Amino acid sequence: MSKNMKVKSRYHLLKLLNSDALSKTFLAVDEGEEIPQKCVTKQLKISSQNLVNFELTESEKLTIQRINQSGFFPNIIDVFLENERLYIVTEFIEGVNLEEILENQGVFNESQLWRSLNELLPALNWLHESNLIHQNIKPTNIIRTNINNRYRLLDINLSQLLPQTFSKLGLNSFLSAEYSAPEQLKGEAVFASDLYSLGVICIHLLTGVTPFELFDAANNCWIWQDYLPTKTSGDFERVINKLIANDRARRFSSATEILKAINPDPLAYLVAKPQDRSVKSEAGKWEGVETLYLVKSGSGSINSVALNPQGNITAAARDDKNIELWNLTSKSQISTLVGHKSAVRAVAFSLDGKAIASGSDDKTVKLWNVETGKEIITLTGHTNSIRSVVYSPCGNFLASGSWDKTIKLWQVDNFREICTIPGHKLQVNAVDFSPDGKLLASASCDRTVNLWDISSLDAPKLVSKLTKHLWAVLAIAFHPHQAILATASDDKTINLWNYETNQLINTISAHSWSVVSLAFTPDGSTLISGSLDSKIKLWLVNTGAEIATLLGHTDAVHSICVSLDSQTIISGSKDQNIKLWQHLN
């Protein structure tokens, strides 16, 4: 493989992870993301010549969307054809697989297996209730993640997810015989086939012996108890033997039935997604009260959310090139703003709430009429993706920050470009106005935050450069009342600055991955951060103490906004969902 091999002009293939007779799997980097992200790219050779007008069916797109929203499996990022190969790009999950855990820590005991089953069975329950069979369960496809130390199932049989595509392109699936049920090897897989594979994994983890050696072919039976290093309970052995019965009629019929056998209250484990909740102090009690998402295919990541001044409408910018408007009273979608040609990266409401500004990968800023949903005008001039748009406190000006390394100021009433502000060496990720409108801050991949005096709009003046972050600065927010600027970075930290003296007040380090979104509550007491680690954290501004962690999103939290009464948080995530969080006090 060429070191510079790139597919779809976006996915840079770095390393061959594994291969079989039908496919190759690569570690890759998705260079189309705001921050280049590791991903896994599976390549399948096509035997059919029916390559004209390739597109996933609507049912396949819906299946992918449901998988991505489940929280149990790596997100499927892209599916495309190139050079007579089908490519499936999925999220890269940092962690260690079961085979590696066995090698490093030795055989599992009974209690470890119970805990593992309790984590894995809800995922299979969700899959089977969705009328899907995994068909590829083996130790290397079960990973314990670094982020939350929980198991995730990898590499679902793609012919299950994309049946029409596999049929049309003449593709086949490669199965691992060592962990496959007898009927699955005959091409007759059922839900109980997945449970059989899970049982075979259990006896492998208990003994450290390969499944082929644990099966007595002459007598057609398992002899795993003969290899146990320590004795297990009778109840445990009955559960395992029922999982791996050769006759599928003698096996457990569902994941729910297994949970009933090993838990007094199995319903405690059967949640389709991680529960939306908060942890920490009484003052930091928040509850996820609503999840807004479209039941349609291909809607894509939420990149930005904004709340109108009246507090009843939220706008959400998506990867699918569209902007959604939601009524927060009825929890229903009002309209979809269609017009951008690429992913929409930023949205902002005007001061009166009657207009929305949006910035896109298509290098344009668009203004929209909220009431009609119609485009007002397209502003051009940037030469790369626009990552941030914000209205000035007076409402007369608009600022846009772009990956072309510049900021532009626009006159709102006549849509005229006022000026272009250079000054950063790399891409601009975020812009924001100070509450009095006298300063404009810009954050860049060059690791700096620039503060601009815009009292003379035609000739903004650089007044200071903040330089403490070790990596790209991804988000900024001005405090509503005090001379404090918050900056967030790829280095996993948040810095609080006195922007009048340029002094660093505090550095907050608690997220386990890049911090990509920031917002102060309007009362000024709390700073809110969102991270690629899928968590939202709340911090006391005066002390920097963490007061809550909001858990519920299953992927990066790209954007956060807060209601005027500081009691509701709205978050948008790469998991394609918008969540509403309510303060319980």
C-alpha positions as CSV (number, residue, x, y, z in Angstrom):
1,M,0.0,0.0,0.0
2,S,1.3,3.4,-0.9
3,K,2.0,5.6,2.1
4,N,0.1,8.4,0.5
5,M,-3.0,6.3,-0.6
6,K,-6.1,8.3,-0.2
7,V,-9.7,7.4,-1.1
8,K,-12.5,9.8,-2.0
9,S,-9.8,12.5,-1.7
10,R,-10.6,12.4,2.0
11,Y,-9.6,9.2,3.8
12,H,-5.9,8.7,4.2
13,L,-5.1,5.0,4.6
14,L,-2.3,4.6,7.2
15,K,-2.0,1.0,8.1
16,L,-3.4,-2.4,7.2
17,L,-5.1,-3.8,10.3
18,N,-6.2,-7.1,8.9
19,S,-7.3,-8.9,5.7
20,D,-9.1,-12.0,4.6
21,A,-10.1,-13.5,1.3
22,L,-12.8,-10.9,0.7
23,S,-11.7,-7.7,2.3
24,K,-9.0,-5.5,3.8
25,T,-9.3,-3.3,6.8
26,F,-7.2,-0.1,7.3
27,L,-6.6,2.4,10.0
28,A,-7.1,5.7,8.3
29,V,-7.5,9.4,9.0
30,D,-10.6,11.3,7.9
31,E,-9.1,14.6,6.7
32,G,-12.6,16.0,5.9
33,E,-13.3,16.6,9.6
34,E,-12.8,19.9,11.3
35,I,-10.1,18.2,13.3
36,P,-8.7,15.2,11.3
37,Q,-10.0,12.1,13.0
38,K,-8.8,8.4,13.0
39,C,-11.3,6.1,11.4
40,V,-11.4,2.5,10.2
41,T,-11.9,1.8,6.4
42,K,-12.9,-1.6,5.2
43,Q,-12.3,-2.3,1.5
44,L,-14.2,-5.0,-0.4
45,K,-13.5,-6.1,-3.9
46,I,-16.5,-6.1,-6.2
47,S,-17.3,-9.1,-8.4
48,S,-20.3,-7.5,-10.2
49,Q,-19.9,-5.0,-13.0
50,N,-23.1,-3.3,-12.0
51,L,-21.5,0.0,-10.9
52,V,-23.7,2.6,-12.6
53,N,-25.5,5.1,-10.4
54,F,-24.5,3.4,-7.1
55,E,-26.4,4.6,-4.1
56,L,-27.5,3.1,-0.9
57,T,-31.2,2.3,-0.7
58,E,-33.4,4.3,1.7
59,S,-33.9,1.2,3.9
60,E,-30.1,0.8,4.1
61,K,-29.6,4.5,5.0
62,L,-32.2,4.2,7.7
63,T,-30.5,1.1,9.1
64,I,-27.2,2.9,9.3
65,Q,-28.9,5.9,11.0
66,R,-30.4,3.6,13.6
67,I,-27.1,1.8,14.2
68,N,-25.4,5.2,14.7
69,Q,-28.1,6.4,17.1
70,S,-28.0,3.2,19.2
71,G,-24.8,4.0,21.1
72,F,-23.7,0.3,21.1
73,F,-21.7,0.2,17.9
74,P,-19.1,2.4,16.1
75,N,-20.7,5.0,13.9
76,I,-20.8,4.3,10.2
77,I,-19.4,7.4,8.6
78,D,-19.4,6.8,4.9
79,V,-20.1,4.1,2.2
80,F,-18.9,4.7,-1.3
81,L,-17.4,3.0,-4.5
82,E,-14.0,3.8,-5.9
83,N,-11.8,1.9,-8.4
84,E,-14.1,-1.2,-8.3
85,R,-13.9,-1.4,-4.5
86,L,-16.6,-0.8,-2.0
87,Y,-15.4,1.2,1.0
88,I,-17.2,1.3,4.4
89,V,-15.8,3.9,6.8
90,T,-16.5,3.6,10.5
91,E,-15.6,5.4,13.7
92,F,-12.3,4.4,15.3
93,I,-12.7,3.2,18.9
94,E,-9.7,3.6,21.2
95,G,-9.4,0.6,23.5
96,V,-8.3,-3.1,23.9
97,N,-10.2,-6.1,22.5
98,L,-11.0,-9.2,24.5
99,E,-8.2,-11.3,23.0
100,E,-5.7,-8.6,24.1
101,I,-7.3,-8.5,27.6
102,L,-7.0,-12.3,27.9
103,E,-3.4,-12.2,26.8
104,N,-2.5,-9.4,29.2
105,Q,-4.5,-10.3,32.3
106,G,-5.1,-14.1,32.0
107,V,-8.3,-16.1,32.1
108,F,-11.5,-14.6,33.4
109,N,-13.3,-15.8,36.5
110,E,-17.1,-16.3,36.9
111,S,-17.9,-12.8,38.3
112,Q,-15.9,-11.1,35.5
113,L,-17.9,-13.1,32.9
114,W,-21.2,-12.1,34.6
115,R,-20.2,-8.4,34.4
116,S,-19.1,-8.8,30.8
117,L,-22.4,-10.5,29.8
118,N,-24.4,-7.7,31.5
119,E,-22.6,-5.1,29.4
120,L,-22.8,-7.0,26.1
121,L,-26.3,-8.5,26.1
122,P,-28.2,-5.2,26.0
123,A,-26.4,-4.4,22.7
124,L,-27.5,-7.8,21.2
125,N,-31.0,-7.3,22.6
126,W,-31.2,-3.9,20.7
127,L,-29.7,-5.5,17.6
128,H,-32.1,-8.4,17.6
129,E,-35.1,-6.2,18.3
130,S,-34.1,-4.3,15.2
131,N,-34.3,-7.5,13.3
132,L,-30.5,-7.7,12.7
133,I,-28.1,-10.5,13.4
134,H,-24.4,-9.6,14.1
135,Q,-23.0,-12.8,12.6
136,N,-19.4,-11.8,13.4
137,I,-19.0,-12.0,17.2
138,K,-15.5,-13.0,18.2
139,P,-13.0,-11.7,20.9
140,T,-11.2,-9.3,18.5
141,N,-14.6,-7.7,17.6
142,I,-15.4,-6.8,21.2
143,I,-13.5,-3.8,22.5
144,R,-13.3,-2.2,26.0
145,T,-13.1,1.5,25.3
146,N,-10.6,3.9,26.8
147,I,-13.3,6.6,27.2
148,N,-15.8,4.9,29.5
149,N,-14.2,1.5,30.1
150,R,-17.3,-0.3,28.6
151,Y,-17.6,-2.9,25.9
152,R,-18.5,-2.0,22.3
153,L,-19.3,-4.5,19.5
154,L,-17.4,-4.0,16.3
155,D,-17.8,-5.2,12.7
156,I,-21.4,-6.3,12.3
157,N,-21.8,-8.5,9.2
158,L,-22.2,-5.9,6.5
159,S,-24.5,-8.1,4.4
160,Q,-27.0,-7.6,7.2
161,L,-26.7,-3.8,7.1
162,L,-26.5,-3.4,3.3
163,P,-28.3,-6.4,1.9
164,Q,-29.4,-4.8,-1.4
165,T,-25.9,-3.3,-2.0
166,F,-24.2,-6.7,-1.3
167,S,-26.6,-8.4,-3.7
168,K,-26.3,-5.8,-6.4
169,L,-22.5,-5.7,-6.3
170,G,-22.0,-9.5,-6.0
171,L,-20.4,-9.2,-2.5
172,N,-20.0,-12.0,0.1
173,S,-19.2,-12.0,3.8
174,F,-16.3,-13.8,5.4
175,L,-17.2,-15.5,8.7
176,S,-15.0,-16.9,11.5
177,A,-15.8,-20.6,11.8
178,E,-14.2,-20.8,15.2
179,Y,-17.0,-18.8,16.9
180,S,-19.9,-19.4,14.5
181,A,-22.9,-21.5,15.3
182,P,-23.5,-24.7,13.3
183,E,-26.5,-23.3,11.5
184,Q,-24.6,-20.1,10.7
185,L,-22.0,-22.1,8.9
186,K,-24.7,-23.5,6.7
187,G,-26.0,-20.0,5.9
188,E,-29.0,-20.2,8.2
189,A,-28.1,-17.7,11.0
190,V,-30.8,-16.8,13.5
191,F,-30.7,-14.6,16.6
192,A,-29.6,-17.5,18.8
193,S,-26.5,-17.8,16.5
194,D,-25.2,-14.6,18.0
195,L,-25.8,-15.9,21.5
196,Y,-24.0,-19.1,20.7
197,S,-21.0,-17.1,19.6
198,L,-21.1,-15.2,22.8
199,G,-21.1,-18.4,24.8
200,V,-18.1,-19.8,22.9
201,I,-16.2,-16.6,23.7
202,C,-17.1,-17.1,27.4
203,I,-15.5,-20.6,27.5
204,H,-12.5,-19.3,25.6
205,L,-12.1,-16.5,28.2
206,L,-12.6,-18.9,31.1
207,T,-10.0,-21.4,29.9
208,G,-7.6,-19.5,27.7
209,V,-7.9,-22.4,25.2
210,T,-9.0,-22.0,21.6
211,P,-12.6,-23.2,20.8
212,F,-11.4,-25.8,18.4
213,E,-9.6,-27.6,21.2
214,L,-12.6,-27.3,23.5
215,F,-14.9,-29.2,21.2
216,D,-14.8,-33.0,21.0
217,A,-15.6,-33.6,17.3
218,A,-15.8,-37.4,17.7
219,N,-18.6,-37.1,20.3
220,N,-20.0,-33.9,19.0
221,C,-19.9,-32.1,22.4
222,W,-18.1,-29.4,24.3
223,I,-15.5,-30.4,26.9
224,W,-14.7,-27.0,28.2
225,Q,-15.2,-27.9,31.9
226,D,-12.1,-30.2,31.6
227,Y,-9.9,-27.2,31.0
228,L,-11.1,-24.9,33.8
229,P,-8.3,-23.6,36.0
230,T,-10.9,-23.1,38.9
231,K,-14.3,-24.6,39.6
232,T,-17.4,-22.6,38.5
233,S,-20.9,-22.7,40.0
234,G,-23.6,-25.1,38.8
235,D,-25.8,-22.2,37.8
236,F,-23.0,-20.6,35.8
237,E,-22.3,-23.9,34.0
238,R,-26.0,-24.3,33.1
239,V,-26.1,-20.9,31.6
240,I,-23.0,-21.4,29.5
241,N,-24.0,-24.9,28.3
242,K,-27.4,-23.5,27.3
243,L,-25.7,-20.8,25.3
244,I,-23.5,-23.2,23.4
245,A,-26.0,-26.0,22.8
246,N,-25.6,-27.5,19.3
247,D,-29.3,-27.8,18.9
248,R,-30.6,-24.2,18.7
249,A,-33.9,-25.3,20.0
250,R,-32.2,-25.9,23.4
251,R,-30.5,-22.5,23.5
252,F,-31.7,-19.3,25.0
253,S,-34.2,-17.6,22.7
254,S,-33.1,-14.0,23.4
255,A,-30.7,-11.8,25.2
256,T,-33.6,-10.9,27.6
257,E,-33.9,-14.5,28.6
258,I,-30.2,-14.7,29.5
259,L,-30.4,-11.6,31.6
260,K,-33.3,-13.0,33.5
261,A,-31.2,-16.1,34.2
262,I,-28.2,-14.1,35.6
263,N,-29.9,-11.1,37.1
264,P,-32.9,-10.7,39.5
265,D,-33.9,-7.5,37.6
266,P,-32.9,-7.8,34.0
267,L,-34.8,-4.7,33.0
268,A,-32.1,-2.6,34.7
269,Y,-29.8,-3.5,31.9
270,L,-32.1,-3.2,28.9
271,V,-31.7,0.4,27.9
272,A,-31.4,1.1,24.2
273,K,-29.0,4.1,24.9
274,P,-26.9,5.3,27.9
275,Q,-29.3,7.1,30.2
276,D,-29.2,10.9,30.0
277,R,-28.1,12.0,33.4
278,S,-25.8,14.1,35.4
279,V,-23.3,13.3,38.1
280,K,-21.8,15.5,40.9
281,S,-23.2,17.9,43.5
282,E,-26.8,18.8,44.4
283,A,-26.3,22.2,42.7
284,G,-25.2,20.4,39.6
285,K,-28.2,18.2,39.1
286,W,-29.4,18.2,35.5
287,E,-31.6,15.9,33.7
288,G,-31.9,15.1,30.0
289,V,-35.5,15.8,29.3
290,E,-35.8,15.5,25.5
291,T,-33.9,14.1,22.5
292,L,-34.7,15.7,19.2
293,Y,-33.8,13.7,16.1
294,L,-35.2,13.1,12.6
295,V,-36.5,9.7,11.7
296,K,-34.9,9.8,8.2
297,S,-31.8,8.6,6.5
298,G,-28.5,10.4,6.1
299,S,-29.2,13.4,8.4
300,G,-25.6,13.4,9.7
301,S,-23.7,15.0,12.5
302,I,-25.1,18.1,14.3
303,N,-22.3,20.7,14.0
304,S,-23.9,23.8,15.6
305,V,-27.0,24.7,17.6
306,A,-28.4,28.1,18.4
307,L,-31.4,29.4,20.4
308,N,-33.5,32.3,19.4
309,P,-33.8,35.3,21.9
310,Q,-37.4,34.3,22.6
311,G,-36.2,30.9,23.8
312,N,-38.8,28.9,21.9
313,I,-36.9,27.9,18.7
314,T,-33.6,26.2,18.2
315,A,-31.7,25.9,15.0
316,A,-29.4,23.0,14.2
317,A,-26.8,22.8,11.5
318,R,-26.1,19.4,10.0
319,D,-23.6,17.6,7.8
320,D,-26.5,16.9,5.4
321,K,-26.2,20.5,4.1
322,N,-29.4,21.6,5.9
323,I,-30.5,23.6,8.9
324,E,-33.4,22.4,11.0
325,L,-35.7,24.6,13.1
326,W,-37.4,23.1,16.1
327,N,-40.2,24.3,18.3
328,L,-39.1,23.7,21.8
329,T,-42.6,23.9,23.2
330,S,-44.1,21.2,21.0
331,K,-40.7,19.4,20.5
332,S,-41.5,19.2,16.8
333,Q,-39.6,20.3,13.7
334,I,-40.9,23.5,12.1
335,S,-38.9,23.6,8.9
336,T,-35.7,22.7,7.1
337,L,-33.6,25.4,5.5
338,V,-32.2,24.1,2.2
339,G,-29.6,25.8,0.1
340,H,-26.1,25.1,1.2
341,K,-24.1,22.8,-1.1
342,S,-21.9,21.3,1.6
343,A,-22.1,20.6,5.4
344,V,-23.3,23.5,7.5
345,R,-20.8,24.2,10.3
346,A,-22.3,27.2,12.1
347,V,-25.6,28.9,12.9
348,A,-26.6,32.1,14.8
349,F,-29.9,34.0,15.4
350,S,-30.1,37.7,14.8
351,L,-30.8,39.9,17.8
352,D,-34.6,40.1,17.1
353,G,-34.8,36.4,16.2
354,K,-36.2,37.0,12.8
355,A,-33.1,35.9,10.8
356,I,-30.5,33.2,10.9
357,A,-26.9,33.3,9.7
358,S,-25.2,30.1,8.6
359,G,-21.7,29.2,7.5
360,S,-20.8,26.2,5.5
361,D,-18.1,24.1,3.9
362,D,-19.3,25.5,0.6
363,K,-17.4,28.7,1.5
364,T,-20.6,30.8,1.8
365,V,-22.5,32.6,4.6
366,K,-26.3,32.6,4.1
367,L,-29.0,34.6,5.8
368,W,-32.4,33.1,6.2
369,N,-35.9,34.4,7.1
370,V,-37.0,32.4,10.2
371,E,-40.8,32.8,9.6
372,T,-40.8,31.8,5.9
373,G,-37.7,29.5,5.9
374,K,-36.5,31.2,2.7
375,E,-33.0,32.3,2.0
376,I,-32.5,36.1,2.1
377,I,-29.0,36.3,0.6
378,T,-25.7,34.5,0.1
379,L,-22.5,36.2,1.1
380,T,-19.4,35.2,-0.7
381,G,-15.7,36.0,-0.4
382,H,-14.2,33.3,1.8
383,T,-12.1,30.8,0.0
384,N,-12.5,27.9,2.4
385,S,-14.9,26.4,4.9
386,I,-16.7,28.8,7.3
387,R,-16.5,27.5,10.8
388,S,-18.1,30.3,12.9
389,V,-20.7,33.0,12.5
390,V,-21.8,35.5,15.2
391,Y,-23.9,38.6,15.3
392,S,-22.6,41.7,17.2
393,P,-24.3,42.7,20.4
394,C,-25.9,45.7,18.7
395,G,-27.2,43.4,15.9
396,N,-25.8,45.6,13.1
397,F,-22.8,43.5,12.1
398,L,-22.0,39.8,11.5
399,A,-18.6,38.2,11.8
400,S,-17.5,35.0,10.1
401,G,-14.4,32.9,10.8
402,S,-13.0,30.6,8.1
403,W,-10.4,28.0,7.4
404,D,-9.0,30.4,4.8
405,K,-7.3,31.9,7.9
406,T,-9.3,35.1,7.8
407,I,-12.3,36.8,9.6
408,K,-14.8,38.9,7.7
409,L,-17.1,41.6,9.0
410,W,-20.4,42.1,7.2
411,Q,-23.0,44.9,7.4
412,V,-26.4,43.3,8.2
413,D,-28.7,45.9,6.8
414,N,-27.2,46.1,3.3
415,F,-25.2,42.8,3.3
416,R,-22.0,44.6,2.4
417,E,-18.6,43.2,3.4
418,I,-17.0,45.7,5.7
419,C,-13.5,44.3,5.9
420,T,-11.4,41.2,5.9
421,I,-9.1,40.6,8.9
422,P,-6.0,38.5,8.3
423,G,-3.6,37.7,11.2
424,H,-3.7,34.0,11.8
425,K,-1.1,31.6,10.4
426,L,-3.6,28.7,10.3
427,Q,-7.4,28.0,10.1
428,V,-9.8,30.1,12.1
429,N,-12.2,27.9,14.1
430,A,-14.2,30.4,16.1
431,V,-15.1,34.1,16.5
432,D,-17.0,36.0,19.2
433,F,-17.8,39.6,20.2
434,S,-17.3,41.0,23.6
435,P,-20.5,42.0,25.4
436,D,-19.9,45.7,24.8
437,G,-19.1,45.0,21.1
438,K,-15.7,46.7,21.2
439,L,-13.6,43.6,20.9
440,L,-13.7,40.6,18.5
441,A,-11.9,37.4,19.5
442,S,-10.7,34.8,17.0
443,A,-9.4,31.3,17.8
444,S,-7.2,29.4,15.4
445,C,-5.4,26.1,14.7
446,D,-2.2,28.1,15.1
447,R,-2.7,27.7,18.9
448,T,-3.5,31.4,19.4
449,V,-6.5,33.6,20.3
450,N,-6.3,37.1,18.8
451,L,-8.2,40.0,20.3
452,W,-9.2,42.8,17.8
453,D,-10.3,46.3,18.6
454,I,-13.2,46.9,16.2
455,S,-14.1,50.5,17.2
456,S,-13.0,51.3,13.7
457,L,-14.7,48.7,11.7
458,D,-12.9,49.5,8.5
459,A,-9.5,48.9,10.1
460,P,-9.7,46.5,13.1
461,K,-6.5,46.6,15.2
462,L,-4.9,43.6,16.9
463,V,-4.6,44.5,20.6
464,S,-3.4,41.2,22.1
465,K,-2.5,37.6,21.3
466,L,-3.2,34.8,23.9
467,T,-0.7,31.9,23.5
468,K,-0.9,29.4,26.4
469,H,-2.6,26.5,24.6
470,L,-0.4,23.7,23.4
471,W,-2.6,22.7,20.4
472,A,-5.3,24.2,18.2
473,V,-7.8,26.5,19.9
474,L,-11.3,25.3,18.9
475,A,-13.8,27.3,20.8
476,I,-14.1,30.7,22.6
477,A,-16.8,32.5,24.7
478,F,-17.0,35.9,26.4
479,H,-18.4,36.1,29.9
480,P,-21.7,38.1,29.9
481,H,-20.7,40.5,32.7
482,Q,-17.0,40.2,33.7
483,A,-13.8,40.8,31.7
484,I,-13.3,37.0,31.2
485,L,-12.7,35.1,28.0
486,A,-12.9,31.3,28.0
487,T,-10.8,29.4,25.4
488,A,-10.9,25.7,24.6
489,S,-8.4,23.5,22.9
490,D,-7.4,20.3,21.2
491,D,-5.0,20.0,24.2
492,K,-8.1,19.0,26.4
493,T,-8.0,22.2,28.5
494,I,-10.0,25.3,29.0
495,N,-8.3,28.6,29.8
496,L,-9.9,31.5,31.5
497,W,-8.4,34.9,30.8
498,N,-8.8,38.4,32.0
499,Y,-9.0,40.0,28.6
500,E,-8.3,43.5,29.9
501,T,-4.9,42.5,31.4
502,N,-4.3,39.5,29.2
503,Q,-3.6,37.5,32.4
504,L,-4.4,33.8,32.6
505,I,-6.8,33.3,35.5
506,N,-7.3,29.6,35.5
507,T,-6.7,26.4,33.5
508,I,-9.3,23.7,33.7
509,S,-8.3,20.1,32.8
510,A,-10.9,17.4,33.1
511,H,-12.1,16.3,29.7
512,S,-10.4,13.2,28.2
513,W,-10.4,14.5,24.7
514,S,-10.5,17.8,22.7
515,V,-12.8,20.5,24.1
516,V,-14.8,21.8,21.1
517,S,-17.6,23.9,22.4
518,L,-18.1,26.5,25.2
519,A,-20.9,28.6,26.6
520,F,-21.5,30.8,29.7
521,T,-24.9,30.7,31.3
522,P,-26.5,34.2,30.9
523,D,-26.4,34.7,34.7
524,G,-22.6,34.4,34.5
525,S,-22.2,31.8,37.2
526,T,-21.4,28.7,35.2
527,L,-19.2,27.8,32.2
528,I,-20.4,24.8,30.1
529,S,-18.0,22.8,27.9
530,G,-18.6,20.0,25.3
531,S,-15.9,17.6,24.2
532,L,-15.1,14.9,21.7
533,D,-15.3,12.6,24.7
534,S,-19.1,12.8,24.4
535,K,-19.5,14.6,27.7
536,I,-20.8,18.0,28.8
537,K,-19.3,19.5,31.9
538,L,-20.3,22.4,34.0
539,W,-17.9,24.6,35.9
540,L,-18.1,27.3,38.5
541,V,-16.6,30.4,36.9
542,N,-15.3,31.8,40.2
543,T,-13.4,28.7,41.3
544,G,-13.1,26.5,38.2
545,A,-14.6,23.6,40.2
546,E,-16.6,21.0,38.2
547,I,-20.2,20.9,39.4
548,A,-21.7,18.5,36.9
549,T,-21.0,16.0,34.1
550,L,-23.9,15.4,31.7
551,L,-24.0,11.9,30.2
552,G,-26.2,10.9,27.4
553,H,-24.6,11.7,24.0
554,T,-22.7,8.8,22.4
555,D,-20.3,10.9,20.3
556,A,-18.6,14.3,20.2
557,V,-20.6,17.2,21.6
558,H,-20.0,19.8,18.9
559,S,-22.1,22.7,20.1
560,I,-23.9,24.1,23.2
561,C,-26.3,26.9,23.9
562,V,-28.2,28.0,27.0
563,S,-31.6,29.6,27.7
564,L,-31.8,33.1,29.0
565,D,-33.0,31.9,32.4
566,S,-29.9,29.6,32.6
567,Q,-32.1,26.6,33.4
568,T,-32.0,24.8,30.0
569,I,-29.0,23.6,28.0
570,I,-29.3,22.6,24.4
571,S,-26.5,20.4,22.9
572,G,-25.8,19.1,19.4
573,S,-23.7,16.1,18.8
574,K,-21.9,14.0,16.2
575,D,-24.4,11.2,17.3
576,Q,-26.9,13.1,15.2
577,N,-29.1,14.1,18.2
578,I,-30.1,17.4,19.8
579,K,-30.6,17.0,23.6
580,L,-32.4,19.3,26.0
581,W,-31.1,19.3,29.6
582,Q,-33.1,20.9,32.5
583,H,-31.7,22.1,35.8
584,L,-33.6,20.2,38.5
585,N,-33.4,22.8,41.3
